Amino acid sequence: MTRTTAALFLLIAPFVVTSVSLANNLADQAIEDALELLQSRRAKLTQPSQRDKLDQAIQRLRNANDQPARTEANRVSAEGDTAADRPPSLASVKIADFIDHTGRYQGKVVTLPLTVRSRDLIPPGQTLRALAGGAARFQGTSEDGNRLDLMIDLPRTLEIPKLSFGDRAIVSFRCNDGDLQRGNEAVKVRRPAGN
């Protein structure tokens, strides 16, 4: 490298680093703006199937935005488990496919939009938190109208929002047995975006 080339490199290097950092920040801001727009549009939708499609699009966008953070989080020391120790997570699962081919999801983490249907929660004041350490019944509906009836175990240590009978939730669970009524263990329960 000649002295002129070296001097030129030293002059432009800070601008290259700054522009790469600026591009990452602009991309992050664009994704955040898109998420905000999608969530405001979701509030105007009237059909559940439209809201479910938009919820899935929002989740995919969030997953894409979180990708670098997850890659960094997967570099775990020997004291914690690694990505290989956990079942794979599925970004998008169709309820109809899950109903028809439940066995294919054995050992995987599935995320679905569901409704709390546990009869134990019918009395006023009862929430899903009361069932921690036991199992809860959830229902979902596919785009073609098929109904999913699902039992999911709720570990005592799981953070659970105050959801009551009939409330909607986004539930991520391990499908340990490939069965709709047993062997499903919740790993995350949250309210849908905008609720």
C-alpha atoms as a printed R data frame, in Angstrom:
    type eleno elety resid chain resno       x       y      z
1   ATOM     1    CA   MET     A     1   0.000   0.000  0.000
2   ATOM     2    CA   THR     A     2   1.416   3.375 -0.939
3   ATOM     3    CA   ARG     A     3   1.512   6.304  1.453
4   ATOM     4    CA   THR     A     4  -1.176   8.092 -0.538
5   ATOM     5    CA   THR     A     5  -3.495   5.067 -0.385
6   ATOM     6    CA   ALA     A     6  -2.833   4.629  3.344
7   ATOM     7    CA   ALA     A     7  -3.525   8.312  3.995
8   ATOM     8    CA   LEU     A     8  -6.729   8.151  1.942
9   ATOM     9    CA   PHE     A     9  -7.854   5.027  3.844
10  ATOM    10    CA   LEU     A    10  -7.259   6.754  7.194
11  ATOM    11    CA   LEU     A    11  -9.338   9.706  6.029
12  ATOM    12    CA   ILE     A    12 -12.364   7.738  4.809
13  ATOM    13    CA   ALA     A    13 -12.405   4.853  7.338
14  ATOM    14    CA   PRO     A    14 -14.330   6.810 10.029
15  ATOM    15    CA   PHE     A    15 -16.999   7.781  7.459
16  ATOM    16    CA   VAL     A    16 -17.442   4.159  6.322
17  ATOM    17    CA   VAL     A    17 -17.900   2.953  9.918
18  ATOM    18    CA   THR     A    18 -20.290   5.822 10.632
19  ATOM    19    CA   SER     A    19 -22.333   5.168  7.486
20  ATOM    20    CA   VAL     A    20 -22.636   1.419  8.268
21  ATOM    21    CA   SER     A    21 -23.773   2.259 11.808
22  ATOM    22    CA   LEU     A    22 -26.181   4.884 10.440
23  ATOM    23    CA   ALA     A    23 -27.589   2.380  7.901
24  ATOM    24    CA   ASN     A    24 -28.239  -0.156 10.706
25  ATOM    25    CA   ASN     A    25 -29.985   2.519 12.790
26  ATOM    26    CA   LEU     A    26 -32.095   3.612  9.800
27  ATOM    27    CA   ALA     A    27 -33.059  -0.030  9.088
28  ATOM    28    CA   ASP     A    28 -34.038  -0.552 12.729
29  ATOM    29    CA   GLN     A    29 -36.095   2.659 12.669
30  ATOM    30    CA   ALA     A    30 -37.793   1.624  9.408
31  ATOM    31    CA   ILE     A    31 -38.787  -1.732 10.937
32  ATOM    32    CA   GLU     A    32 -40.100  -0.013 14.084
33  ATOM    33    CA   ASP     A    33 -42.121   2.422 11.919
34  ATOM    34    CA   ALA     A    34 -43.546  -0.491  9.892
35  ATOM    35    CA   LEU     A    35 -44.535  -2.333 13.098
36  ATOM    36    CA   GLU     A    36 -46.265   0.782 14.423
37  ATOM    37    CA   LEU     A    37 -48.160   1.229 11.136
38  ATOM    38    CA   LEU     A    38 -49.243  -2.429 11.051
39  ATOM    39    CA   GLN     A    39 -50.461  -2.288 14.649
40  ATOM    40    CA   SER     A    40 -52.501   0.866 14.001
41  ATOM    41    CA   ARG     A    41 -54.021  -0.762 10.890
42  ATOM    42    CA   ARG     A    42 -54.857  -3.904 12.935
43  ATOM    43    CA   ALA     A    43 -57.130  -1.879 15.220
44  ATOM    44    CA   LYS     A    44 -59.328  -1.027 12.200
45  ATOM    45    CA   LEU     A    45 -59.800  -4.634 11.011
46  ATOM    46    CA   THR     A    46 -63.140  -6.266 11.765
47  ATOM    47    CA   GLN     A    47 -62.662  -9.875 10.631
48  ATOM    48    CA   PRO     A    48 -60.663 -12.213 12.925
49  ATOM    49    CA   SER     A    49 -58.987 -13.887  9.926
50  ATOM    50    CA   GLN     A    50 -57.659 -10.504  8.748
51  ATOM    51    CA   ARG     A    51 -56.367  -9.716 12.246
52  ATOM    52    CA   ASP     A    52 -54.708 -13.158 12.465
53  ATOM    53    CA   LYS     A    53 -52.947 -12.637  9.123
54  ATOM    54    CA   LEU     A    54 -51.744  -9.220 10.240
55  ATOM    55    CA   ASP     A    55 -50.629 -10.644 13.621
56  ATOM    56    CA   GLN     A    56 -48.545 -13.239 11.753
57  ATOM    57    CA   ALA     A    57 -47.002 -10.533  9.531
58  ATOM    58    CA   ILE     A    58 -46.169  -8.447 12.605
59  ATOM    59    CA   GLN     A    59 -44.597 -11.481 14.300
60  ATOM    60    CA   ARG     A    60 -42.477 -12.274 11.216
61  ATOM    61    CA   LEU     A    61 -41.301  -8.654 11.102
62  ATOM    62    CA   ARG     A    62 -40.438  -8.746 14.809
63  ATOM    63    CA   ASN     A    63 -38.560 -12.020 14.306
64  ATOM    64    CA   ALA     A    64 -36.581 -10.498 11.413
65  ATOM    65    CA   ASN     A    65 -35.797  -7.435 13.516
66  ATOM    66    CA   ASP     A    66 -34.687  -9.557 16.498
67  ATOM    67    CA   GLN     A    67 -32.521 -11.903 14.389
68  ATOM    68    CA   PRO     A    68 -29.132 -10.281 15.261
69  ATOM    69    CA   ALA     A    69 -30.078 -10.144 18.934
70  ATOM    70    CA   ARG     A    70 -31.025 -13.829 18.892
71  ATOM    71    CA   THR     A    71 -27.776 -14.771 17.164
72  ATOM    72    CA   GLU     A    72 -25.873 -12.947 19.901
73  ATOM    73    CA   ALA     A    73 -28.040 -14.543 22.601
74  ATOM    74    CA   ASN     A    74 -27.339 -18.025 21.208
75  ATOM    75    CA   ARG     A    75 -23.629 -17.624 21.952
76  ATOM    76    CA   VAL     A    76 -24.067 -18.866 25.497
77  ATOM    77    CA   SER     A    77 -21.377 -19.975 27.889
78  ATOM    78    CA   ALA     A    78 -21.168 -23.544 29.179
79  ATOM    79    CA   GLU     A    79 -23.331 -22.654 32.214
80  ATOM    80    CA   GLY     A    80 -26.514 -22.192 30.120
81  ATOM    81    CA   ASP     A    81 -28.189 -24.224 27.424
82  ATOM    82    CA   THR     A    82 -27.478 -23.555 23.768
83  ATOM    83    CA   ALA     A    83 -29.809 -23.396 20.770
84  ATOM    84    CA   ALA     A    84 -29.080 -27.086 20.124
85  ATOM    85    CA   ASP     A    85 -30.504 -27.949 23.572
86  ATOM    86    CA   ARG     A    86 -33.869 -26.323 22.805
87  ATOM    87    CA   PRO     A    87 -36.466 -27.477 20.276
88  ATOM    88    CA   PRO     A    88 -36.670 -25.322 17.147
89  ATOM    89    CA   SER     A    89 -39.177 -22.480 17.124
90  ATOM    90    CA   LEU     A    90 -41.585 -22.189 14.226
91  ATOM    91    CA   ALA     A    91 -42.202 -18.643 13.038
92  ATOM    92    CA   SER     A    92 -45.516 -19.322 11.305
93  ATOM    93    CA   VAL     A    93 -47.872 -22.251 11.832
94  ATOM    94    CA   LYS     A    94 -51.279 -22.553 10.205
95  ATOM    95    CA   ILE     A    95 -53.946 -23.786 12.618
96  ATOM    96    CA   ALA     A    96 -55.450 -26.090  9.968
97  ATOM    97    CA   ASP     A    97 -52.059 -27.751  9.377
98  ATOM    98    CA   PHE     A    98 -51.504 -28.116 13.116
99  ATOM    99    CA   ILE     A    99 -54.935 -29.792 13.491
100 ATOM   100    CA   ASP     A   100 -54.396 -32.150 10.537
101 ATOM   101    CA   HIS     A   101 -50.719 -32.994 11.161
102 ATOM   102    CA   THR     A   102 -50.160 -32.555 14.898
103 ATOM   103    CA   GLY     A   103 -47.597 -35.389 14.967
104 ATOM   104    CA   ARG     A   104 -45.282 -33.447 12.642
105 ATOM   105    CA   TYR     A   105 -44.881 -30.809 15.349
106 ATOM   106    CA   GLN     A   106 -43.717 -33.258 18.023
107 ATOM   107    CA   GLY     A   107 -40.702 -31.839 19.878
108 ATOM   108    CA   LYS     A   108 -41.117 -28.353 18.372
109 ATOM   109    CA   VAL     A   109 -42.151 -25.001 19.786
110 ATOM   110    CA   VAL     A   110 -45.371 -23.776 18.173
111 ATOM   111    CA   THR     A   111 -46.870 -20.273 18.423
112 ATOM   112    CA   LEU     A   112 -50.603 -19.850 17.754
113 ATOM   113    CA   PRO     A   113 -53.291 -17.197 18.306
114 ATOM   114    CA   LEU     A   114 -55.746 -18.842 20.714
115 ATOM   115    CA   THR     A   115 -58.723 -18.073 22.948
116 ATOM   116    CA   VAL     A   116 -58.839 -19.040 26.650
117 ATOM   117    CA   ARG     A   117 -61.625 -21.623 27.051
118 ATOM   118    CA   SER     A   118 -60.999 -23.158 30.500
119 ATOM   119    CA   ARG     A   119 -64.336 -23.550 32.308
120 ATOM   120    CA   ASP     A   120 -62.549 -23.029 35.652
121 ATOM   121    CA   LEU     A   121 -62.209 -19.340 34.729
122 ATOM   122    CA   ILE     A   122 -65.933 -18.655 34.306
123 ATOM   123    CA   PRO     A   123 -66.467 -17.323 37.869
124 ATOM   124    CA   PRO     A   124 -65.868 -13.548 38.040
125 ATOM   125    CA   GLY     A   125 -62.390 -12.547 39.113
126 ATOM   126    CA   GLN     A   126 -60.683 -15.753 37.934
127 ATOM   127    CA   THR     A   127 -57.756 -15.388 35.512
128 ATOM   128    CA   LEU     A   128 -55.469 -17.776 33.698
129 ATOM   129    CA   ARG     A   129 -52.874 -17.213 36.445
130 ATOM   130    CA   ALA     A   130 -55.068 -19.286 38.787
131 ATOM   131    CA   LEU     A   131 -54.319 -22.344 36.629
132 ATOM   132    CA   ALA     A   132 -50.506 -22.043 36.868
133 ATOM   133    CA   GLY     A   133 -49.090 -25.432 37.758
134 ATOM   134    CA   GLY     A   134 -51.970 -27.173 35.971
135 ATOM   135    CA   ALA     A   135 -53.448 -27.307 32.487
136 ATOM   136    CA   ALA     A   136 -55.656 -24.867 30.598
137 ATOM   137    CA   ARG     A   137 -57.971 -25.350 27.631
138 ATOM   138    CA   PHE     A   138 -57.523 -23.115 24.592
139 ATOM   139    CA   GLN     A   139 -59.363 -22.895 21.290
140 ATOM   140    CA   GLY     A   140 -58.362 -21.585 17.905
141 ATOM   141    CA   THR     A   141 -60.094 -21.308 14.552
142 ATOM   142    CA   SER     A   142 -58.434 -21.883 11.198
143 ATOM   143    CA   GLU     A   143 -59.119 -19.704  8.172
144 ATOM   144    CA   ASP     A   144 -61.445 -22.356  6.767
145 ATOM   145    CA   GLY     A   145 -63.460 -22.484 10.013
146 ATOM   146    CA   ASN     A   146 -62.042 -25.663 11.586
147 ATOM   147    CA   ARG     A   147 -61.912 -25.485 15.359
148 ATOM   148    CA   LEU     A   148 -58.780 -26.379 17.339
149 ATOM   149    CA   ASP     A   149 -59.334 -27.620 20.909
150 ATOM   150    CA   LEU     A   150 -56.036 -27.756 22.794
151 ATOM   151    CA   MET     A   151 -54.871 -28.509 26.341
152 ATOM   152    CA   ILE     A   152 -51.659 -26.752 27.413
153 ATOM   153    CA   ASP     A   153 -49.790 -27.187 30.705
154 ATOM   154    CA   LEU     A   154 -48.904 -23.905 32.433
155 ATOM   155    CA   PRO     A   155 -45.700 -24.145 34.508
156 ATOM   156    CA   ARG     A   156 -45.795 -22.343 37.872
157 ATOM   157    CA   THR     A   157 -42.751 -20.276 36.889
158 ATOM   158    CA   LEU     A   158 -44.336 -18.965 33.667
159 ATOM   159    CA   GLU     A   159 -45.238 -15.278 33.522
160 ATOM   160    CA   ILE     A   160 -48.937 -15.213 32.604
161 ATOM   161    CA   PRO     A   161 -51.000 -12.100 31.810
162 ATOM   162    CA   LYS     A   162 -54.385 -11.631 33.522
163 ATOM   163    CA   LEU     A   163 -56.446 -13.351 30.856
164 ATOM   164    CA   SER     A   164 -60.005 -14.499 31.560
165 ATOM   165    CA   PHE     A   165 -62.377 -16.921 29.881
166 ATOM   166    CA   GLY     A   166 -62.881 -15.849 26.253
167 ATOM   167    CA   ASP     A   167 -59.800 -13.601 26.070
168 ATOM   168    CA   ARG     A   168 -57.448 -13.899 23.102
169 ATOM   169    CA   ALA     A   169 -53.775 -14.803 23.608
170 ATOM   170    CA   ILE     A   170 -50.673 -15.616 21.608
171 ATOM   171    CA   VAL     A   171 -49.385 -18.870 23.103
172 ATOM   172    CA   SER     A   172 -45.988 -20.452 22.417
173 ATOM   173    CA   PHE     A   173 -45.751 -24.045 23.629
174 ATOM   174    CA   ARG     A   174 -43.619 -27.163 23.253
175 ATOM   175    CA   CYS     A   175 -45.590 -29.884 21.492
176 ATOM   176    CA   ASN     A   176 -43.784 -32.693 23.340
177 ATOM   177    CA   ASP     A   177 -46.060 -35.601 22.341
178 ATOM   178    CA   GLY     A   178 -47.507 -34.468 19.006
179 ATOM   179    CA   ASP     A   179 -50.974 -34.604 20.605
180 ATOM   180    CA   LEU     A   180 -53.685 -31.959 21.036
181 ATOM   181    CA   GLN     A   181 -54.778 -33.029 24.528
182 ATOM   182    CA   ARG     A   182 -51.546 -33.926 26.342
183 ATOM   183    CA   GLY     A   183 -47.838 -33.140 26.416
184 ATOM   184    CA   ASN     A   184 -48.107 -29.459 25.450
185 ATOM   185    CA   GLU     A   185 -46.156 -27.134 27.741
186 ATOM   186    CA   ALA     A   186 -46.437 -23.340 27.528
187 ATOM   187    CA   VAL     A   187 -43.173 -21.423 27.193
188 ATOM   188    CA   LYS     A   188 -44.746 -17.977 26.644
189 ATOM   189    CA   VAL     A   189 -48.237 -16.508 26.923
190 ATOM   190    CA   ARG     A   190 -48.923 -12.929 25.892
191 ATOM   191    CA   ARG     A   191 -51.746 -10.694 24.760
192 ATOM   192    CA   PRO     A   192 -52.023 -10.009 21.028
193 ATOM   193    CA   ALA     A   193 -50.478  -6.732 19.888
194 ATOM   194    CA   GLY     A   194 -52.815  -3.821 20.479
195 ATOM   195    CA   ASN     A   195 -54.743  -5.514 23.298
